[in-house]
Every structure is written in structure tokens, then in C-alpha cells.
């Protein structure tokens, strides 16, 4: 059986944050958020990681985390490149925005030959999430080959546990039947509103309330290796639409590809909901909150001072 691999999407520059937030230390030991995620992933059973980064950031990443992690895990680098397109397609003149999370995962294709998990580099997920996803991937590997419909896994979070007080966030809001995902709707601007939240689709002209107990995706997914083939097939369809409708900003979000496969009856997704609280640095002002949260977790014995 092929052991699951961890894919970390770290190609974003963090424009709202104001810098390369993925390598910004959050404790006195110089650890970054990825250190905590990788520590939890190792405890769960992962022993290989693929960083998806921009080629121009490779040296920064090696110095900030890659060389250190390589001492205890197998580390590879995949490069998300705007020009990495199917034959017959080209980058629209003037476009600089990356093609999105689905394209980021596709960038790791040469290293993925079996089950894998996907996370964002700048999100803290909690230890339970990695145990849940690793166990699901191991179980799925044993039954996937004979399945007519592919089984995917997503760790879901309560929306109220994933918000910042410093601005809006983007979240994939899930619709469930039991623990089975039926759809994900990408809401790109959600703000906290008391115990609940609200989202806008017209730049703040109108707001729609949404329950804080809604389950959302934080891009913690588990897939069989065959998902890469599906991504490769779905990406040209996305490009055909986007190059006509939104060539400068359209993004191939990972949930879009999953939704399309579910709609076609080719996949189903089991959602494992965790009560863990998300921590992340969407905005520069978020950093102090993350620093305090990680300190509290270390003092509670959740993490050692040095790891």
C-alpha cells in the first residue's frame, strides 16, 4: 500500500497580508504556521511532503522551513507556474494572478502516485484534522481500486471557528446530507456578525446572513492518486469558460473541480467535521492573535517548545 503524501499549497504571496506570510515566524523559536501543521501531520503518520511554491521563492522556502523539515521527512518542491497550461492555451496578456488552488495541486502531479492530502500553507488546522484525514486515506486506499465511484474526504470546520476580526475571508460553504457533501459554494467575502456571519456578492452593497454553525471547507482534502487525472481533464474546461468570461481574475478553485465530479456522478465526498479552531494570518493584524494562540497551545502541552 502506498503511504499518503501531504501536499502544501504555498504559492500565494498573501497580498492582503502584505508579504510572504507563509514564512513569517510566529514564535520565539522561529517556527512558522507550516511547522505546526507538519508536526501534526507527522504525528498522524505522514512522512512525505510536497511544497507547491513559486520557483522564485524556492531559496526562501528552503531556508525558512524546507531544509529543516527534510531532516525528518522526505521533501519535494513543485512549482506553480502561470505558463503551465495544456497544449493550445496561453496566458492572457497582462494576467499575473495564479490560476488557483486546483492548478496548484495539479502542479504536484509528477510526485503523486497514490493517496494524498492537501492543505493551505498559512492555515493552522489542529491535530485532530490530520489524524482524521490520514486514517481516511489509509482506509480509502484499500477499497478505491474496485470502486465505481471514487471516494474523497474533506475535513470540515464550523464557520464561526474560522473567522477573523480584522476583515473578510473566503470560505467554501458546504451543503451536506448526513456526512456526505452535496455541494460547495465559494463565498469570497465573509465577515463575522456576532455569533454568526454574513457574506456579500456585490462588494458590500448588500449582505446575506449565514449561520456560524455552517460547515465550511478550509482546503483540507484527501484524494486518491487518480484525482490528478480528473484535475488534468477539468482544467481545460475551466480555461474555455474563464478565458471568455474573466481572463484576468478567474481561478480554478479546487472545490469547483470536486463539485463538477460530484455532479457527473464520478465522485462522492465524506465530510469529517472537527470542532478545532482555525488560526491563520489573512491580514497583518491577525499575527498577534496567532502568536497568542500558539503560545497557549504550547503552554497547554500540545506542542513542545522545540520541534
C-alpha positions in Angstrom: 0.0 0.0 0.0 1.3 3.5 -0.9 1.6 5.8 2.1 -0.3 9.1 1.9 1.6 12.2 0.9 1.0 15.7 2.2 0.7 18.5 -0.4 1.1 22.0 0.9 -0.1 24.9 -1.3 2.3 27.7 -0.6 2.5 29.7 -3.9 0.4 32.7 -2.8 2.1 35.9 -1.9 -0.5 37.0 0.6 -1.5 40.3 -1.0 -3.9 41.3 1.8 -1.3 40.4 4.4 1.4 42.5 2.9 4.2 40.0 2.3 5.2 36.3 2.1 3.2 35.3 5.1 3.9 31.6 4.8 7.5 32.1 6.1 6.7 34.7 8.8 7.8 33.3 12.3 5.0 33.1 14.9 7.1 32.1 18.0 10.4 32.8 19.6 11.9 29.6 18.2 11.3 30.9 14.6 8.5 28.4 13.9 6.0 29.3 11.2 2.5 28.1 10.8 3.6 25.3 8.5 5.8 23.9 11.2 2.8 23.3 13.4 0.9 21.7 10.6 3.8 19.5 9.6 4.3 18.5 13.3 0.7 17.4 13.5 0.9 15.6 10.1 4.0 13.7 11.2 2.2 12.6 14.4 -0.7 11.4 12.3 1.6 9.3 10.1 2.7 11.4 7.1 6.4 11.1 6.2 6.5 12.8 2.8 5.6 16.4 1.9 5.4 18.3 -1.4 5.6 22.1 -1.2 3.8 23.8 -4.1 5.6 27.2 -4.4 6.7 29.7 -7.0 10.1 29.0 -8.4 11.4 32.4 -7.4 10.6 31.6 -3.7 12.5 28.3 -3.6 15.5 29.6 -1.7 13.4 31.5 0.8 11.4 28.3 1.5 14.4 26.1 1.8 16.0 28.4 4.4 12.7 29.1 6.3 11.4 25.5 6.5 12.3 23.1 3.7 15.9 22.2 4.7 14.8 21.8 8.4 11.8 19.5 7.5 14.0 17.5 5.1 15.9 16.1 8.2 12.9 14.1 9.3 10.6 13.9 6.2 11.0 13.4 2.5 10.6 16.8 1.0 9.9 17.7 -2.7 9.2 21.0 -4.4 6.6 21.6 -7.2 6.4 24.9 -8.9 3.1 26.6 -9.7 3.8 28.4 -13.0 1.3 30.7 -14.8 2.5 29.3 -18.1 1.8 25.7 -17.0 -1.2 25.3 -19.3 -2.5 22.5 -21.6 -1.3 22.4 -25.2 -3.1 25.1 -27.3 -3.7 27.5 -24.4 -1.7 30.6 -23.5 -1.7 33.2 -20.7 -3.8 36.3 -21.5 -1.8 39.4 -22.0 -1.5 41.3 -18.7 -2.6 38.4 -16.4 -0.4 38.0 -13.3 -2.8 36.2 -10.9 -2.2 32.5 -10.4 -4.7 30.1 -11.8 -6.0 29.0 -8.3 -5.9 26.1 -5.9 -6.9 23.4 -8.4 -4.0 24.4 -10.6 -1.7 24.5 -7.5 -2.5 20.8 -6.8 -2.1 19.9 -10.4 1.5 21.4 -10.3 2.4 18.5 -7.9 1.3 15.8 -10.4 4.6 14.3 -11.1 5.1 13.4 -7.4 1.6 12.0 -6.8 1.1 8.3 -7.5 -1.2 7.3 -4.6 -3.4 8.9 -1.9 -2.6 12.4 -0.8 -3.9 15.2 1.5 -3.9 18.9 0.6 -3.6 21.8 2.9 -3.0 25.6 2.7 0.4 26.7 3.9 -0.9 29.6 6.0 -3.7 27.9 7.9 -3.5 26.1 11.3 -5.8 23.1 11.2 -5.4 21.3 14.6 -4.0 17.9 15.3 -7.4 16.1 15.1 -7.8 17.1 11.5 -4.6 15.3 10.4 -5.5 12.1 12.2 -8.9 12.1 10.6 -7.6 12.7 7.1 -4.7 10.2 7.4 -6.9 7.4 8.7 -9.5 8.1 5.9 -6.7 8.0 3.2 -5.4 4.7 4.5 -8.9 3.2 4.6 -9.7 4.6 1.2 -6.5 3.2 -0.4 -7.7 -0.4 0.3 -11.1 -0.1 -1.4 -10.6 2.6 -4.1 -9.3 0.4 -6.9 -12.6 -1.5 -7.3 -14.9 1.4 -6.7 -17.2 2.6 -9.5 -17.4 6.0 -7.8 -14.3 7.5 -6.3 -14.4 8.4 -2.6 -12.8 11.7 -1.4 -12.6 13.1 2.1 -12.8 16.6 3.4 -12.3 17.9 6.9 -15.0 20.5 7.6 -14.9 23.3 10.1 -17.6 25.4 11.7 -17.7 28.8 10.1 -17.6 30.6 13.4 -14.3 28.9 14.2 -12.6 30.1 11.0 -13.3 33.9 11.0 -11.0 36.9 11.7 -12.0 40.1 13.4 -9.7 42.0 11.0 -11.6 41.8 7.7 -13.3 39.4 5.4 -12.3 35.8 4.5 -13.1 33.5 1.6 -14.7 30.1 2.5 -16.2 27.2 0.7 -19.7 26.8 2.3 -20.8 23.2 2.3 -24.2 21.6 1.9 -24.4 18.2 3.5 -26.7 15.2 3.6 -25.6 13.4 6.7 -21.8 13.4 6.4 -21.9 13.4 2.5 -21.1 16.6 0.7 -23.7 17.6 -1.9 -22.2 21.0 -2.9 -19.7 23.7 -2.1 -20.4 27.4 -2.7 -17.4 29.6 -2.7 -18.1 32.8 -0.8 -15.2 35.2 -1.3 -16.1 37.8 1.2 -17.5 36.7 4.6 -17.3 38.7 7.8 -18.1 38.0 11.5 -21.5 39.2 12.7 -21.9 38.4 16.4 -22.1 34.7 16.8 -22.8 34.2 13.1 -21.6 35.8 9.9 -22.6 37.5 6.7 -21.4 37.4 3.1 -21.6 39.8 0.1 -21.5 39.1 -3.6 -21.7 42.8 -4.7 -18.8 44.4 -2.9 -20.7 45.2 0.3 -23.8 46.8 -1.2 -25.9 44.0 0.3 -25.2 41.4 2.9 -26.7 37.9 3.5 -26.6 36.4 7.0 -25.2 32.9 7.4 -25.1 30.7 10.5 -21.9 30.5 12.4 -22.5 26.7 12.6 -22.4 26.3 8.8 -19.7 23.8 7.8 -17.0 25.2 5.6 -14.0 23.9 3.7 -10.6 25.1 4.7 -9.0 23.2 1.8 -8.1 20.1 3.9 -8.8 17.4 1.4 -8.0 13.7 1.0 -7.8 12.2 -2.5 -6.7 9.0 -4.3 -3.9 9.5 -6.8 -6.4 9.2 -9.7 -7.8 12.6 -8.7 -4.8 14.1 -10.6 -6.1 12.7 -13.8 -9.5 14.3 -13.2 -7.9 17.7 -12.4 -6.0 17.5 -15.7 -9.2 16.8 -17.6 -11.2 19.5 -15.8 -8.7 22.3 -16.2 -9.2 22.8 -19.9 -12.9 23.1 -19.4 -12.3 25.8 -16.8 -10.0 27.6 -19.2 -12.5 27.5 -22.0 -15.0 29.4 -19.8 -12.7 31.7 -18.0 -10.7 32.9 -21.0 -14.0 34.2 -22.4 -15.7 35.5 -19.2 -12.9 36.5 -16.7 -9.5 36.1 -18.3 -7.6 38.4 -15.8 -9.0 37.1 -12.5 -10.8 33.7 -13.0 -9.4 31.0 -10.7 -9.6 27.2 -10.9 -10.7 26.6 -7.3 -10.2 23.1 -6.0 -13.8 22.8 -4.8 -15.0 23.7 -8.3 -13.3 20.6 -9.7 -14.7 18.4 -6.9 -18.2 19.8 -7.5 -18.1 19.0 -11.2 -17.0 15.4 -10.5 -19.9 15.0 -7.9 -22.3 16.4 -10.5 -21.2 13.9 -13.0 -21.6 11.1 -10.5 -17.9 10.2 -10.6 -17.1 11.1 -7.0 -18.6 11.4 -3.6 -17.1 13.2 -0.6 -17.4 12.3 3.0 -17.1 15.3 5.4 -15.4 14.7 8.7 -16.3 17.7 10.9 -13.8 18.9 13.5 -14.5 21.3 16.4 -10.9 22.6 16.2 -10.5 26.3 15.9 -8.7 27.6 12.8 -5.9 30.1 13.1 -4.3 32.0 10.2 -2.8 35.2 9.0 -5.1 36.6 6.4 -4.2 40.1 7.5 -1.1 41.6 9.1 -3.3 42.3 12.2 -4.1 38.6 12.6 -0.5 37.8 13.5 -0.7 38.8 17.2 -3.7 36.5 17.6 -1.9 33.6 16.0 1.1 34.2 18.2 -1.0 34.2 21.3 -2.9 31.1 20.3 0.2 29.0 19.5 1.7 30.1 22.8 -1.3 28.9 24.7 -1.2 25.6 22.9 2.4 25.1 23.8 1.8 26.1 27.4 -1.0 23.5 27.5 1.5 20.8 26.4 0.0 20.4 22.9 3.4 21.2 21.3 6.9 21.1 22.6 8.9 24.4 22.8 11.3 23.0 20.2 10.4 20.6 17.4 
